[in-house]
Amino acid sequence: MKYLIVGLGNPGAEYAETRHNIGFKALDALAGASNVVFSPARYGDRAEVKHKGRTLVLIKPMTYMNLSGKAVNYWMQQEKVPIERTMIITDDIALPFGKIRIRAKGSHGGHNGLRNIEELIGTQKYPRLRFGVGSDFHPGQQVQYVLAPWEAEEAEQMPERLKVVEEALLAFPTIGLERTMNFYNNK
């Protein structure tokens, strides 16, 4: 059985270590732990992980965050993966740093990448893993905050938090969304 895991972010070295690129960072961690590498493909970089009889197609959209839906829509069709077996990974300023929240559906919450996905796939009902990046910014500074690099303390804690994300992403196709939410939303 095939699953599509899409980590949102922006291409380019200047964005690599920013909060907005946690989706890319999470997929890089999963690919690295699985000894696979990403290759350039249409609308994004692609890797494939085999886990307990399932195939996880990992996609890092190269369309820039605000046009992420183009890559998600294309790869869902290309890989013939239904929405319920598609997981989107994104940053979330409403959660404290490192906290993850997995949901089966929800609004975009002002996140332009999620907004574009919803517009192009026509629904808010898709699994998503939100990674908390905190909200330590002044009014009107949200964009600068999410495009800024991690603080030293956050960077130090990142490997531990990414390990939890990696476990959750591998649990999703094996134990299902509901059990994954129940287990990992409290970690």
DRENPA-3360 file (N, C-alpha, C; in nm, 2 decimals, always signed):
BEGIN
1 = MKYLIVGL = +0.09/-0.12/+0.00/+0.00/+0.00/+0.00/+0.09/+0.12/+0.00 ~ +0.05/+0.22/-0.07/+0.13/+0.35/-0.09/+0.07/+0.46/-0.01 ~ +0.16/+0.54/+0.05/+0.12/+0.66/+0.12/+0.21/+0.78/+0.07 ~ +0.15/+0.90/+0.08/+0.22/+1.02/+0.03/+0.24/+1.11/+0.15 ~ +0.37/+1.14/+0.18/+0.40/+1.23/+0.29/+0.47/+1.35/+0.23 ~ +0.40/+1.47/+0.25/+0.45/+1.59/+0.19/+0.50/+1.69/+0.30 ~ +0.62/+1.73/+0.30/+0.68/+1.82/+0.40/+0.68/+1.96/+0.33 ~ +0.62/+2.05/+0.39/+0.61/+2.19/+0.33/+0.74/+2.27/+0.37;
9 = GNPGAEYA = +0.78/+2.35/+0.27/+0.90/+2.44/+0.29/+0.92/+2.52/+0.17 ~ +1.03/+2.59/+0.17/+1.07/+2.67/+0.05/+1.21/+2.62/+0.01 ~ +1.23/+2.61/-0.13/+1.36/+2.56/-0.18/+1.46/+2.67/-0.16 ~ +1.59/+2.63/-0.15/+1.70/+2.73/-0.15/+1.77/+2.73/-0.01 ~ +1.90/+2.75/-0.02/+1.98/+2.74/+0.10/+1.94/+2.85/+0.21 ~ +1.89/+2.97/+0.16/+1.86/+3.07/+0.25/+1.74/+3.04/+0.34 ~ +1.66/+2.94/+0.30/+1.54/+2.90/+0.38/+1.57/+2.77/+0.46 ~ +1.68/+2.70/+0.43/+1.70/+2.56/+0.49/+1.68/+2.55/+0.64;
17 = ETRHNIGF = +1.73/+2.64/+0.72/+1.73/+2.63/+0.86/+1.62/+2.72/+0.92 ~ +1.52/+2.75/+0.85/+1.41/+2.84/+0.90/+1.30/+2.76/+0.96 ~ +1.22/+2.83/+1.04/+1.10/+2.76/+1.10/+1.00/+2.72/+0.99 ~ +0.98/+2.79/+0.89/+0.89/+2.76/+0.78/+0.92/+2.63/+0.71 ~ +1.05/+2.59/+0.72/+1.10/+2.47/+0.65/+1.10/+2.34/+0.73 ~ +1.02/+2.34/+0.84/+1.02/+2.22/+0.92/+0.97/+2.10/+0.85 ~ +0.88/+2.12/+0.75/+0.84/+2.00/+0.67/+0.95/+1.94/+0.59 ~ +1.04/+2.02/+0.53/+1.16/+1.97/+0.46/+1.25/+1.90/+0.56;
25 = KALDALAG = +1.27/+1.96/+0.68/+1.36/+1.91/+0.78/+1.31/+1.77/+0.83 ~ +1.18/+1.76/+0.85/+1.13/+1.63/+0.90/+1.15/+1.52/+0.80 ~ +1.12/+1.55/+0.67/+1.14/+1.45/+0.57/+1.29/+1.42/+0.55 ~ +1.38/+1.52/+0.56/+1.52/+1.49/+0.55/+1.56/+1.39/+0.66 ~ +1.51/+1.41/+0.78/+1.54/+1.32/+0.90/+1.49/+1.18/+0.87 ~ +1.37/+1.17/+0.82/+1.31/+1.04/+0.79/+1.39/+0.97/+0.68 ~ +1.42/+1.04/+0.57/+1.50/+0.98/+0.46/+1.64/+0.94/+0.51 ~ +1.70/+1.03/+0.59/+1.83/+0.99/+0.64/+1.83/+0.87/+0.73;
33 = ASNVVFSP = +1.73/+0.86/+0.82/+1.72/+0.74/+0.90/+1.69/+0.61/+0.82 ~ +1.63/+0.63/+0.71/+1.60/+0.52/+0.62/+1.70/+0.49/+0.51 ~ +1.81/+0.57/+0.51/+1.92/+0.56/+0.41/+1.87/+0.57/+0.27 ~ +1.78/+0.67/+0.25/+1.74/+0.70/+0.11/+1.77/+0.85/+0.09 ~ +1.78/+0.88/-0.04/+1.81/+1.02/-0.08/+1.70/+1.07/-0.17 ~ +1.68/+1.20/-0.17/+1.59/+1.27/-0.25/+1.65/+1.29/-0.39 ~ +1.56/+1.28/-0.49/+1.60/+1.31/-0.63/+1.50/+1.42/-0.68 ~ +1.55/+1.50/-0.77/+1.47/+1.60/-0.83/+1.36/+1.53/-0.91;
41 = ARYGDRAE = +1.24/+1.58/-0.90/+1.12/+1.53/-0.98/+1.03/+1.64/-1.01 ~ +0.92/+1.62/-1.07/+0.83/+1.72/-1.11/+0.77/+1.79/-0.99 ~ +0.78/+1.92/-0.98/+0.72/+2.00/-0.87/+0.78/+1.97/-0.73 ~ +0.89/+1.90/-0.73/+0.95/+1.87/-0.60/+1.06/+1.77/-0.60 ~ +1.12/+1.75/-0.48/+1.22/+1.64/-0.47/+1.14/+1.52/-0.41 ~ +1.18/+1.40/-0.46/+1.11/+1.28/-0.42/+1.20/+1.18/-0.37 ~ +1.16/+1.10/-0.26/+1.23/+0.99/-0.21/+1.12/+0.88/-0.18 ~ +1.17/+0.76/-0.16/+1.07/+0.65/-0.13/+1.13/+0.57/-0.02;
49 = VKHKGRTL = +1.04/+0.55/+0.08/+1.08/+0.47/+0.20/+0.99/+0.35/+0.21 ~ +1.05/+0.23/+0.23/+0.97/+0.11/+0.25/+0.97/+0.08/+0.40 ~ +0.84/+0.06/+0.45/+0.83/+0.04/+0.60/+0.72/-0.06/+0.62 ~ +0.75/-0.18/+0.68/+0.65/-0.28/+0.72/+0.54/-0.30/+0.60 ~ +0.59/-0.33/+0.48/+0.51/-0.36/+0.37/+0.44/-0.24/+0.31 ~ +0.47/-0.12/+0.35/+0.41/+0.00/+0.30/+0.52/+0.08/+0.22 ~ +0.47/+0.15/+0.12/+0.56/+0.24/+0.05/+0.53/+0.38/+0.09 ~ +0.62/+0.46/+0.14/+0.60/+0.60/+0.17/+0.67/+0.68/+0.07;
57 = VLIKPMTY = +0.59/+0.76/-0.01/+0.65/+0.85/-0.11/+0.66/+0.98/-0.04 ~ +0.79/+1.03/-0.03/+0.82/+1.15/+0.04/+0.84/+1.26/-0.06 ~ +0.77/+1.38/-0.05/+0.78/+1.49/-0.14/+0.81/+1.62/-0.07 ~ +0.91/+1.69/-0.12/+0.95/+1.82/-0.07/+0.91/+1.91/-0.19 ~ +0.80/+1.98/-0.18/+0.76/+2.07/-0.30/+0.87/+2.18/-0.32 ~ +0.90/+2.20/-0.45/+0.99/+2.30/-0.49/+0.91/+2.42/-0.55 ~ +0.79/+2.43/-0.52/+0.70/+2.53/-0.58/+0.69/+2.65/-0.49 ~ +0.76/+2.65/-0.38/+0.75/+2.76/-0.28/+0.63/+2.73/-0.20;
65 = MNLSGKAV = +0.63/+2.77/-0.07/+0.53/+2.74/+0.03/+0.39/+2.78/-0.02 ~ +0.37/+2.90/-0.08/+0.24/+2.95/-0.11/+0.18/+2.88/-0.23 ~ +0.25/+2.79/-0.30/+0.20/+2.72/-0.41/+0.21/+2.57/-0.39 ~ +0.22/+2.53/-0.27/+0.24/+2.38/-0.23/+0.13/+2.29/-0.29 ~ +0.01/+2.35/-0.30/-0.10/+2.26/-0.35/-0.08/+2.21/-0.49 ~ +0.00/+2.28/-0.57/+0.03/+2.23/-0.71/+0.10/+2.10/-0.70 ~ +0.20/+2.09/-0.61/+0.28/+1.97/-0.59/+0.20/+1.86/-0.53 ~ +0.12/+1.89/-0.42/+0.04/+1.79/-0.35/-0.06/+1.73/-0.45;
73 = NYWMQQEK = -0.13/+1.81/-0.52/-0.23/+1.77/-0.62/-0.17/+1.68/-0.73 ~ -0.06/+1.72/-0.78/+0.01/+1.64/-0.88/+0.05/+1.51/-0.83 ~ +0.12/+1.50/-0.72/+0.17/+1.38/-0.66/+0.07/+1.28/-0.61 ~ -0.05/+1.33/-0.57/-0.16/+1.25/-0.53/-0.21/+1.17/-0.65 ~ -0.22/+1.25/-0.76/-0.27/+1.19/-0.89/-0.16/+1.09/-0.95 ~ -0.04/+1.14/-0.95/+0.07/+1.06/-1.01/+0.09/+0.93/-0.94 ~ +0.09/+0.93/-0.81/+0.11/+0.81/-0.73/-0.02/+0.73/-0.70 ~ -0.13/+0.79/-0.74/-0.27/+0.73/-0.72/-0.29/+0.70/-0.57;
81 = VPIERTMI = -0.26/+0.81/-0.49/-0.28/+0.80/-0.34/-0.40/+0.88/-0.30 ~ -0.49/+0.82/-0.24/-0.61/+0.90/-0.19/-0.58/+0.99/-0.08 ~ -0.66/+1.09/-0.06/-0.64/+1.19/+0.04/-0.62/+1.14/+0.18 ~ -0.69/+1.03/+0.22/-0.68/+0.98/+0.35/-0.55/+0.91/+0.38 ~ -0.47/+0.88/+0.27/-0.33/+0.82/+0.29/-0.23/+0.93/+0.25 ~ -0.26/+1.05/+0.26/-0.17/+1.16/+0.24/-0.15/+1.24/+0.37 ~ -0.03/+1.27/+0.40/+0.00/+1.34/+0.53/+0.08/+1.47/+0.49 ~ +0.04/+1.58/+0.53/+0.11/+1.71/+0.51/+0.17/+1.75/+0.64;
89 = ITDDIALP = +0.30/+1.79/+0.63/+0.38/+1.84/+0.75/+0.40/+1.98/+0.73 ~ +0.37/+2.06/+0.84/+0.38/+2.20/+0.83/+0.42/+2.27/+0.96 ~ +0.46/+2.39/+0.96/+0.49/+2.46/+1.08/+0.36/+2.52/+1.14 ~ +0.36/+2.55/+1.27/+0.24/+2.61/+1.33/+0.28/+2.70/+1.44 ~ +0.25/+2.83/+1.43/+0.28/+2.93/+1.53/+0.19/+2.92/+1.65 ~ +0.08/+2.85/+1.64/-0.01/+2.84/+1.75/+0.03/+2.73/+1.85 ~ +0.13/+2.66/+1.82/+0.19/+2.55/+1.91/+0.32/+2.59/+1.96 ~ +0.35/+2.56/+2.09/+0.49/+2.58/+2.14/+0.59/+2.50/+2.06;
97 = FGKIRIRA = +0.71/+2.55/+2.07/+0.82/+2.48/+1.99/+0.82/+2.33/+2.02 ~ +0.83/+2.26/+1.92/+0.85/+2.11/+1.93/+0.73/+2.03/+1.95 ~ +0.62/+2.09/+1.99/+0.49/+2.01/+2.01/+0.43/+1.98/+1.87 ~ +0.39/+1.86/+1.86/+0.32/+1.82/+1.74/+0.17/+1.80/+1.76 ~ +0.10/+1.83/+1.66/-0.05/+1.81/+1.66/-0.09/+1.74/+1.53 ~ -0.14/+1.62/+1.53/-0.18/+1.55/+1.41/-0.33/+1.56/+1.41 ~ -0.39/+1.59/+1.29/-0.53/+1.60/+1.28/-0.57/+1.54/+1.14 ~ -0.70/+1.49/+1.14/-0.75/+1.43/+1.02/-0.81/+1.54/+0.92;
105 = KGSHGGHN = -0.84/+1.66/+0.98/-0.89/+1.76/+0.90/-0.88/+1.89/+0.98 ~ -0.91/+2.00/+0.91/-0.91/+2.13/+0.98/-0.89/+2.25/+0.88 ~ -0.89/+2.37/+0.94/-0.88/+2.48/+0.85/-0.73/+2.51/+0.83 ~ -0.70/+2.60/+0.73/-0.56/+2.63/+0.70/-0.51/+2.72/+0.81 ~ -0.59/+2.78/+0.90/-0.55/+2.87/+1.01/-0.46/+2.98/+0.97 ~ -0.48/+3.03/+0.84/-0.40/+3.15/+0.80/-0.27/+3.11/+0.73 ~ -0.24/+2.98/+0.73/-0.12/+2.93/+0.67/-0.14/+2.92/+0.52 ~ -0.06/+3.00/+0.44/-0.08/+3.01/+0.30/-0.05/+2.88/+0.22;
113 = GLRNIEEL = +0.04/+2.80/+0.27/+0.07/+2.67/+0.21/-0.05/+2.58/+0.22 ~ -0.11/+2.57/+0.34/-0.23/+2.49/+0.36/-0.35/+2.54/+0.28 ~ -0.36/+2.68/+0.28/-0.47/+2.74/+0.20/-0.46/+2.70/+0.06 ~ -0.34/+2.70/+0.00/-0.33/+2.66/-0.14/-0.36/+2.52/-0.17 ~ -0.32/+2.43/-0.07/-0.35/+2.29/-0.08/-0.50/+2.27/-0.09 ~ -0.57/+2.33/+0.01/-0.72/+2.32/+0.02/-0.78/+2.37/-0.11 ~ -0.73/+2.48/-0.17/-0.79/+2.53/-0.29/-0.78/+2.43/-0.41 ~ -0.66/+2.37/-0.42/-0.64/+2.28/-0.53/-0.69/+2.14/-0.52;
121 = IGTQKYPR = -0.70/+2.09/-0.39/-0.76/+1.96/-0.38/-0.90/+1.96/-0.34 ~ -0.95/+2.08/-0.31/-1.10/+2.10/-0.29/-1.15/+2.05/-0.16 ~ -1.07/+2.04/-0.06/-1.12/+1.99/+0.07/-1.02/+2.03/+0.19 ~ -1.08/+2.04/+0.31/-1.00/+2.06/+0.43/-0.98/+1.93/+0.50 ~ -1.03/+1.82/+0.45/-1.03/+1.69/+0.51/-0.91/+1.61/+0.46 ~ -0.79/+1.64/+0.51/-0.67/+1.57/+0.48/-0.58/+1.56/+0.60 ~ -0.52/+1.45/+0.63/-0.43/+1.44/+0.75/-0.32/+1.54/+0.74 ~ -0.29/+1.60/+0.86/-0.17/+1.69/+0.86/-0.11/+1.68/+1.00;
129 = LRFGVGSD = +0.02/+1.70/+1.00/+0.10/+1.70/+1.12/+0.16/+1.84/+1.13 ~ +0.12/+1.91/+1.23/+0.17/+2.05/+1.26/+0.28/+2.04/+1.36 ~ +0.39/+2.11/+1.33/+0.50/+2.11/+1.42/+0.51/+2.25/+1.48 ~ +0.50/+2.26/+1.61/+0.50/+2.39/+1.68/+0.63/+2.47/+1.66 ~ +0.62/+2.59/+1.62/+0.74/+2.68/+1.61/+0.74/+2.79/+1.71 ~ +0.63/+2.80/+1.79/+0.62/+2.91/+1.89/+0.57/+3.03/+1.82 ~ +0.55/+3.13/+1.91/+0.50/+3.26/+1.85/+0.57/+3.38/+1.92 ~ +0.69/+3.37/+1.93/+0.77/+3.48/+2.00/+0.81/+3.59/+1.90;
137 = FHPGQQVQ = +0.70/+3.66/+1.86/+0.72/+3.77/+1.76/+0.62/+3.88/+1.80 ~ +0.66/+4.00/+1.76/+0.57/+4.12/+1.78/+0.46/+4.12/+1.67 ~ +0.35/+4.19/+1.70/+0.25/+4.20/+1.60/+0.30/+4.25/+1.46 ~ +0.26/+4.19/+1.36/+0.31/+4.23/+1.22/+0.44/+4.17/+1.18 ~ +0.50/+4.09/+1.27/+0.63/+4.03/+1.24/+0.63/+3.88/+1.22 ~ +0.51/+3.83/+1.19/+0.49/+3.68/+1.17/+0.58/+3.63/+1.06 ~ +0.57/+3.69/+0.94/+0.65/+3.65/+0.83/+0.80/+3.64/+0.86 ~ +0.85/+3.75/+0.92/+0.99/+3.75/+0.95/+1.03/+3.64/+1.05;
145 = YVLAPWEA = +0.94/+3.61/+1.14/+0.96/+3.51/+1.24/+0.97/+3.37/+1.18 ~ +0.87/+3.33/+1.10/+0.88/+3.20/+1.04/+0.99/+3.18/+0.94 ~ +1.03/+3.29/+0.88/+1.14/+3.29/+0.78/+1.28/+3.31/+0.85 ~ +1.28/+3.32/+0.98/+1.41/+3.33/+1.06/+1.46/+3.20/+1.10 ~ +1.59/+3.19/+1.12/+1.65/+3.07/+1.17/+1.61/+3.03/+1.31 ~ +1.62/+2.90/+1.34/+1.59/+2.86/+1.48/+1.69/+2.92/+1.58 ~ +1.64/+2.94/+1.70/+1.72/+2.99/+1.81/+1.81/+2.87/+1.85 ~ +1.93/+2.90/+1.91/+2.03/+2.80/+1.95/+1.96/+2.69/+2.03;
153 = EEAEQMPE = +1.88/+2.73/+2.13/+1.82/+2.63/+2.22/+1.72/+2.53/+2.14 ~ +1.65/+2.59/+2.04/+1.56/+2.51/+1.96/+1.64/+2.42/+1.87 ~ +1.75/+2.47/+1.81/+1.83/+2.39/+1.72/+1.89/+2.27/+1.80 ~ +1.92/+2.29/+1.93/+1.98/+2.19/+2.01/+1.88/+2.08/+2.04 ~ +1.75/+2.12/+2.05/+1.64/+2.02/+2.08/+1.59/+1.95/+1.96 ~ +1.62/+2.01/+1.84/+1.56/+1.96/+1.72/+1.58/+1.81/+1.69 ~ +1.70/+1.75/+1.71/+1.71/+1.61/+1.68/+1.61/+1.52/+1.76 ~ +1.59/+1.55/+1.88/+1.50/+1.48/+1.97/+1.35/+1.50/+1.92;
161 = RLKVVEEA = +1.32/+1.62/+1.89/+1.18/+1.64/+1.84/+1.16/+1.58/+1.70 ~ +1.26/+1.58/+1.62/+1.24/+1.52/+1.48/+1.23/+1.37/+1.49 ~ +1.29/+1.31/+1.60/+1.28/+1.17/+1.62/+1.13/+1.13/+1.64 ~ +1.06/+1.22/+1.72/+0.92/+1.19/+1.75/+0.84/+1.21/+1.62 ~ +0.87/+1.31/+1.54/+0.80/+1.33/+1.42/+0.82/+1.20/+1.33 ~ +0.94/+1.16/+1.32/+0.98/+1.04/+1.24/+0.89/+0.92/+1.28 ~ +0.89/+0.90/+1.41/+0.81/+0.78/+1.46/+0.66/+0.80/+1.43 ~ +0.61/+0.92/+1.44/+0.47/+0.94/+1.40/+0.44/+0.92/+1.26;
169 = LLAFPTIG = +0.53/+0.96/+1.17/+0.52/+0.94/+1.03/+0.52/+0.80/+0.99 ~ +0.60/+0.72/+1.06/+0.60/+0.57/+1.03/+0.48/+0.50/+1.09 ~ +0.43/+0.56/+1.20/+0.31/+0.50/+1.26/+0.19/+0.52/+1.18 ~ +0.17/+0.63/+1.12/+0.06/+0.67/+1.04/+0.02/+0.55/+0.94 ~ +0.11/+0.50/+0.86/+0.07/+0.40/+0.76/+0.05/+0.26/+0.83 ~ +0.11/+0.24/+0.95/+0.10/+0.10/+1.01/-0.01/+0.09/+1.11 ~ -0.04/+0.19/+1.19/-0.14/+0.17/+1.30/-0.26/+0.26/+1.27 ~ -0.25/+0.34/+1.16/-0.37/+0.43/+1.12/-0.36/+0.56/+1.19;
177 = LERTMNFY = -0.44/+0.65/+1.13/-0.44/+0.79/+1.17/-0.49/+0.81/+1.31 ~ -0.60/+0.75/+1.34/-0.66/+0.77/+1.48/-0.57/+0.73/+1.59 ~ -0.51/+0.61/+1.58/-0.42/+0.57/+1.68/-0.29/+0.65/+1.69 ~ -0.25/+0.69/+1.57/-0.13/+0.78/+1.56/-0.16/+0.91/+1.63 ~ -0.27/+0.97/+1.61/-0.31/+1.09/+1.68/-0.32/+1.07/+1.83 ~ -0.38/+0.96/+1.87/-0.40/+0.94/+2.01/-0.26/+0.92/+2.08 ~ -0.17/+0.86/+2.02/-0.04/+0.84/+2.08/+0.06/+0.96/+2.07 ~ +0.07/+1.02/+1.95/+0.17/+1.12/+1.93/+0.13/+1.27/+1.97;
185 = NNK = -0.01/+1.29/+1.97/-0.05/+1.43/+2.01/-0.02/+1.46/+2.15 ~ +0.02/+1.36/+2.23/+0.05/+1.39/+2.37/+0.20/+1.38/+2.40 ~ +0.28/+1.36/+2.30/+0.42/+1.34/+2.32/+0.49/+1.48/+2.32;
% end
